[in-house]
């Protein structure tokens, strides 16, 4: 979850992968806004390549500056950003990386945001929590499996309301990103480094991830559509030890 430490190294690796894979520019997208919610500690800077690609596709893009340490407060800030985007006209999509995907989904489910958001895209999000967060203090510990925050988030059906839900991850992510209810699980992106943690850090600048984000906000499911019933997913079944995730959805 603490993905901000290796940004310079991530950028260097990003330059060596996907050089033949330019993020697709989809023709005539529906006008609207994409709100990007960063991972813990990362800030807005690593999401500028994603922002630029989406803007080339015709979207307005708002990259929020949130620390990911108080997910309930972040969810309220996301709501403010969504209302601001809706005032400009067009639909709104939420793209959350890592814990940003949790606060974004909390906004949709617990704060009544689902009717306002067309598509939700989670990148590398441990939807049922990460054991690494259990050693954190204060509200940052909300990502620890079994926390009150996650219990609320995953009660009933995880995919709340009319919003379309998408999951994107590296093939060696530490969590599979599944939720219950209708969800498109995009085909996992092949590992760039062989290390799940570094792949997680790299996701915002990986051209292949950016291409999947573009597909998702355009409503294209480049993977498997699933609809797991409420209560069918347990946290231990969503985690992969040492980042050795399977290649399936």
MIFI-741203 format. One line per field, with one value per residue (C-alpha): residue number from 1; x, y, z. Coordinates in nm, 4 decimals. Example, Ala and Ser with C-alpha at 12.3 -4.5 7.8 and 13.67 -1.06 7.14 Angstrom:
BEGIN
num: (1 | 2)
xx: (1.2300 | 1.3670)
yy: (-0.4500 | -0.1060)
zz: (0.7800 | 0.7140)
END
This chain:
BEGIN
num: (1 | 2 | 3 | 4 | 5 | 6 | 7 | 8 | 9 | 10 | 11 | 12 | 13 | 14 | 15 | 16 | 17 | 18 | 19 | 20 | 21 | 22 | 23 | 24 | 25 | 26 | 27 | 28 | 29 | 30 | 31 | 32 | 33 | 34 | 35 | 36 | 37 | 38 | 39 | 40 | 41 | 42 | 43 | 44 | 45 | 46 | 47 | 48 | 49 | 50 | 51 | 52 | 53 | 54 | 55 | 56 | 57 | 58 | 59 | 60 | 61 | 62 | 63 | 64 | 65 | 66 | 67 | 68 | 69 | 70 | 71 | 72 | 73 | 74 | 75 | 76 | 77 | 78 | 79 | 80 | 81 | 82 | 83 | 84 | 85 | 86 | 87 | 88 | 89 | 90 | 91 | 92 | 93 | 94 | 95 | 96 | 97 | 98 | 99 | 100 | 101 | 102 | 103 | 104 | 105 | 106 | 107 | 108 | 109 | 110 | 111 | 112 | 113 | 114 | 115 | 116 | 117 | 118 | 119 | 120 | 121 | 122 | 123 | 124 | 125 | 126 | 127 | 128 | 129 | 130 | 131 | 132 | 133 | 134 | 135 | 136 | 137 | 138 | 139 | 140 | 141 | 142 | 143 | 144 | 145 | 146 | 147 | 148 | 149 | 150 | 151 | 152 | 153 | 154 | 155 | 156 | 157 | 158 | 159 | 160 | 161 | 162 | 163 | 164 | 165 | 166 | 167 | 168 | 169 | 170 | 171 | 172 | 173 | 174 | 175 | 176 | 177 | 178 | 179 | 180 | 181 | 182 | 183 | 184 | 185 | 186 | 187 | 188 | 189 | 190 | 191 | 192 | 193 | 194 | 195 | 196 | 197 | 198 | 199 | 200 | 201 | 202 | 203 | 204 | 205 | 206 | 207 | 208 | 209 | 210 | 211 | 212 | 213 | 214 | 215 | 216 | 217 | 218 | 219 | 220 | 221 | 222 | 223 | 224 | 225 | 226 | 227 | 228 | 229 | 230 | 231 | 232 | 233 | 234 | 235 | 236 | 237 | 238 | 239 | 240 | 241 | 242 | 243 | 244 | 245 | 246 | 247 | 248 | 249)
xx: (0.0000 | 0.2886 | 0.3694 | 0.5344 | 0.8928 | 0.9989 | 0.8559 | 1.1840 | 1.2758 | 0.9239 | 0.9461 | 1.2760 | 1.1286 | 0.8188 | 1.0409 | 1.1673 | 0.8318 | 0.5451 | 0.7474 | 0.5582 | 0.2297 | 0.0966 | -0.2219 | -0.5138 | -0.6994 | -1.0639 | -1.2647 | -1.5275 | -1.5643 | -1.8699 | -1.7854 | -1.7313 | -1.4852 | -1.2532 | -1.1663 | -0.8427 | -0.7889 | -0.4216 | -0.2778 | -0.1435 | 0.1323 | 0.1734 | 0.0190 | -0.0877 | 0.2449 | 0.2674 | -0.0786 | 0.0123 | 0.0787 | -0.2635 | -0.4210 | -0.2591 | -0.3751 | -0.7330 | -0.7287 | -0.6154 | -0.9257 | -1.1398 | -1.2064 | -1.1694 | -0.9468 | -0.9207 | -0.6346 | -0.7046 | -0.4344 | -0.5311 | -0.2932 | -0.4994 | -0.4601 | -0.8240 | -1.0434 | -1.3744 | -1.2527 | -1.1125 | -1.4517 | -1.6144 | -1.3536 | -1.4253 | -1.7925 | -1.7071 | -1.4974 | -1.7766 | -2.0309 | -1.7900 | -1.7419 | -2.1154 | -2.1652 | -1.9489 | -2.1799 | -2.1291 | -2.0820 | -1.8294 | -1.5943 | -1.3880 | -1.0428 | -0.8837 | -0.5357 | -0.4555 | -0.6347 | -0.7827 | -1.0070 | -1.1362 | -1.2228 | -1.3824 | -1.6005 | -1.6909 | -1.8191 | -2.0316 | -2.1728 | -2.1849 | -2.2219 | -2.4812 | -2.2526 | -2.3373 | -2.6212 | -2.3788 | -2.0964 | -2.1118 | -1.8004 | -1.5676 | -1.2210 | -1.0000 | -0.6295 | -0.4398 | -0.6967 | -0.7091 | -1.0877 | -1.0992 | -0.7919 | -0.4211 | -0.2479 | 0.0350 | -0.2031 | -0.2580 | 0.0694 | -0.0292 | -0.1680 | -0.4792 | -0.7234 | -0.4636 | -0.5349 | -0.8808 | -0.7264 | -0.6521 | -0.8832 | -1.1862 | -1.1829 | -1.5117 | -1.4490 | -1.4046 | -1.6960 | -1.9230 | -1.7716 | -1.8154 | -2.1489 | -2.4155 | -2.3243 | -1.9942 | -2.0878 | -2.3449 | -2.6051 | -2.6117 | -2.2372 | -2.0336 | -1.7398 | -1.3981 | -1.0874 | -0.7335 | -0.4215 | -0.0761 | -0.0474 | 0.1704 | -0.0438 | -0.0837 | -0.4649 | -0.7004 | -0.9332 | -1.2585 | -1.5844 | -1.9320 | -2.1940 | -2.1469 | -1.7799 | -1.5536 | -1.2195 | -0.9779 | -0.7149 | -0.4198 | -0.1274 | 0.1885 | 0.4434 | 0.6925 | 0.9463 | 0.8631 | 0.8003 | 0.4406 | 0.5184 | 0.7181 | 0.4573 | 0.1998 | 0.4048 | 0.4545 | 0.0877 | 0.0034 | 0.2790 | 0.2595 | 0.1289 | -0.0537 | -0.2432 | -0.3239 | -0.4620 | -0.6892 | -0.8085 | -0.8992 | -1.0929 | -1.2782 | -1.3898 | -1.5104 | -1.7217 | -1.5131 | -1.4587 | -1.1286 | -1.1477 | -1.4118 | -1.7529 | -1.8374 | -2.1288 | -2.0379 | -2.3216 | -2.3109 | -2.1089 | -1.9272 | -1.5816 | -1.3576 | -1.0509 | -0.8141 | -0.9258 | -0.8354 | -0.4720 | -0.1640 | 0.1473 | 0.4652 | 0.2841 | 0.2551 | -0.0886 | -0.2524 | -0.2987 | -0.6760 | -0.9370)
yy: (0.0000 | 0.2391 | 0.2791 | 0.6200 | 0.5160 | 0.3924 | 0.6489 | 0.7423 | 0.3787 | 0.3052 | 0.5764 | 0.4335 | 0.0864 | 0.2272 | 0.3695 | 0.0205 | -0.1575 | -0.1181 | 0.0921 | -0.0676 | -0.0367 | 0.3149 | 0.3678 | 0.3471 | 0.6648 | 0.5719 | 0.7643 | 1.0128 | 0.9194 | 1.0327 | 1.3789 | 1.3702 | 1.3766 | 1.1135 | 1.1651 | 0.9876 | 0.8933 | 0.8180 | 0.5460 | 0.5958 | 0.8591 | 0.8780 | 1.2155 | 1.3378 | 1.3429 | 0.9748 | 0.9962 | 1.2667 | 1.0193 | 0.8633 | 1.2084 | 1.3107 | 0.9932 | 1.0417 | 1.4059 | 1.3035 | 1.0855 | 1.3905 | 1.3572 | 1.6219 | 1.4779 | 1.5713 | 1.4075 | 1.4474 | 1.5150 | 1.2728 | 1.0931 | 0.7768 | 0.7796 | 0.8556 | 0.6739 | 0.8075 | 1.1659 | 1.0883 | 0.9491 | 1.2797 | 1.4681 | 1.2398 | 1.3298 | 1.6985 | 1.6334 | 1.4307 | 1.7065 | 1.9590 | 1.7405 | 1.6892 | 2.0644 | 2.0788 | 1.8394 | 1.4874 | 1.1625 | 1.0924 | 0.7961 | 0.7228 | 0.5659 | 0.4613 | 0.3163 | 0.0969 | 0.2390 | 0.5050 | 0.2293 | 0.1664 | 0.5273 | 0.5666 | 0.2588 | 0.3736 | 0.6952 | 0.4953 | 0.2559 | 0.4343 | 0.7982 | 0.7486 | 0.8305 | 0.5395 | 0.7159 | 0.9968 | 0.7842 | 0.5913 | 0.3773 | 0.2802 | 0.1494 | 0.0023 | -0.0495 | -0.2844 | -0.2472 | -0.5012 | -0.4842 | -0.6949 | -0.5389 | -0.6056 | -0.7630 | -0.5115 | -0.2371 | -0.4039 | -0.2583 | 0.0982 | 0.3393 | 0.5515 | 0.5637 | 0.4168 | 0.0855 | 0.0823 | -0.1231 | -0.4087 | -0.7037 | -0.7121 | -0.3398 | -0.1588 | 0.0337 | -0.2826 | -0.4567 | -0.1726 | -0.1646 | -0.5368 | -0.6014 | -0.7147 | -0.6703 | -0.4915 | -0.3397 | -0.0875 | 0.0855 | 0.1435 | 0.2118 | -0.0218 | -0.1768 | -0.2642 | -0.4197 | -0.3812 | -0.5415 | -0.6737 | -1.0505 | -1.0494 | -0.8199 | -0.9231 | -0.9149 | -1.0147 | -0.7121 | -0.9104 | -0.7785 | -0.9283 | -0.8172 | -0.7290 | -0.6593 | -0.6636 | -0.8203 | -0.6956 | -0.9432 | -0.9052 | -0.7070 | -0.9236 | -0.8482 | -0.5767 | -0.6676 | -1.0101 | -0.8413 | -0.7847 | -0.4860 | -0.3033 | -0.3845 | -0.2271 | 0.0915 | 0.0964 | 0.0602 | 0.4321 | 0.4849 | 0.1494 | 0.2165 | -0.1169 | -0.0260 | 0.3160 | 0.1489 | -0.0666 | 0.2392 | 0.4042 | 0.0947 | 0.0780 | 0.4410 | 0.3952 | 0.1005 | -0.1781 | -0.4957 | -0.6440 | -0.9441 | -1.1477 | -1.0324 | -1.1789 | -1.1568 | -1.3262 | -1.3369 | -1.1412 | -1.3139 | -1.5467 | -1.3848 | -1.4250 | -1.2124 | -1.5104 | -1.6099 | -1.2695 | -1.2565 | -1.4035 | -1.4708 | -1.3011 | -1.1428 | -1.4754 | -1.4077 | -1.6325 | -1.4974 | -1.5357 | -1.2720)
zz: (0.0000 | 0.0720 | -0.2936 | -0.2973 | -0.2191 | -0.5609 | -0.8016 | -0.9685 | -1.0176 | -1.1387 | -1.3987 | -1.5210 | -1.5560 | -1.7245 | -1.9938 | -2.0723 | -2.0926 | -2.3281 | -2.5692 | -2.8526 | -2.6656 | -2.6930 | -2.4908 | -2.7303 | -2.8174 | -2.8598 | -3.1165 | -3.0005 | -2.6340 | -2.4452 | -2.3070 | -1.9353 | -1.6503 | -1.5068 | -1.1397 | -1.0422 | -0.6766 | -0.5940 | -0.3756 | -0.0259 | 0.0015 | -0.3782 | -0.4606 | -0.8029 | -0.9920 | -1.1025 | -1.2597 | -1.5107 | -1.7992 | -1.7372 | -1.7204 | -2.0497 | -2.2263 | -2.1095 | -2.2121 | -2.5595 | -2.5699 | -2.4982 | -2.1255 | -1.8609 | -1.5868 | -1.2200 | -1.0270 | -0.6562 | -0.3972 | -0.1210 | 0.1150 | 0.1582 | 0.5365 | 0.6276 | 0.3781 | 0.5076 | 0.4797 | 0.1348 | 0.0313 | 0.1260 | -0.0772 | -0.3725 | -0.3419 | -0.3642 | -0.6759 | -0.8379 | -0.7746 | -0.9227 | -1.2294 | -1.2771 | -1.2747 | -1.5884 | -1.7729 | -1.9025 | -1.7171 | -1.4426 | -1.4011 | -1.0901 | -1.1226 | -0.7929 | -0.7495 | -0.4483 | -0.1413 | -0.3693 | -0.5007 | -0.1474 | -0.0676 | -0.4114 | -0.3610 | -0.0094 | -0.1636 | -0.4076 | -0.1484 | 0.1870 | 0.0813 | -0.1910 | -0.4814 | -0.7120 | -0.9010 | -0.9857 | -1.1289 | -1.4561 | -1.4128 | -1.1297 | -1.2128 | -0.9396 | -1.0119 | -0.7811 | -0.5030 | -0.2205 | -0.1902 | 0.1268 | 0.2825 | 0.3122 | 0.6143 | 0.5697 | 0.6839 | 1.0204 | 1.1485 | 1.0598 | 1.3170 | 1.3325 | 1.0441 | 0.8060 | 0.9788 | 0.8146 | 0.5315 | 0.7745 | 0.6941 | 0.9226 | 1.0060 | 1.0536 | 0.7336 | 0.5264 | 0.6969 | 0.5869 | 0.2409 | 0.1761 | 0.3447 | 0.1012 | -0.2642 | -0.3210 | -0.6566 | -0.5395 | -0.7538 | -1.1307 | -1.1592 | -1.3819 | -1.1933 | -1.3419 | -1.1864 | -1.3255 | -1.1809 | -1.2528 | -1.2891 | -0.9744 | -0.7598 | -0.3971 | -0.4150 | -0.6921 | -0.6734 | -0.6823 | -0.5364 | -0.5302 | -0.7784 | -1.1461 | -1.2212 | -1.5255 | -1.4321 | -1.6937 | -1.8124 | -1.5711 | -1.7114 | -1.7412 | -1.4726 | -1.5595 | -1.2920 | -1.1488 | -0.8135 | -0.7058 | -0.4847 | -0.7486 | -1.0139 | -0.7823 | -0.7595 | -1.1339 | -1.2304 | -1.2666 | -1.5262 | -1.7073 | -2.0625 | -2.0607 | -1.7452 | -1.8876 | -2.2004 | -1.9847 | -1.7943 | -2.1243 | -2.2289 | -1.8973 | -1.8873 | -2.2460 | -2.1296 | -2.2819 | -2.0806 | -2.1969 | -1.9707 | -1.7890 | -1.6696 | -1.3292 | -1.0872 | -0.7599 | -0.5042 | -0.1792 | 0.0906 | -0.1482 | -0.1264 | 0.1783 | 0.2381 | 0.2474 | -0.1014 | -0.2456 | -0.1327 | -0.2988 | -0.0883 | -0.2093 | -0.5019 | -0.6847 | -0.8289 | -1.0814 | -1.4314 | -1.4304 | -1.3463)
END
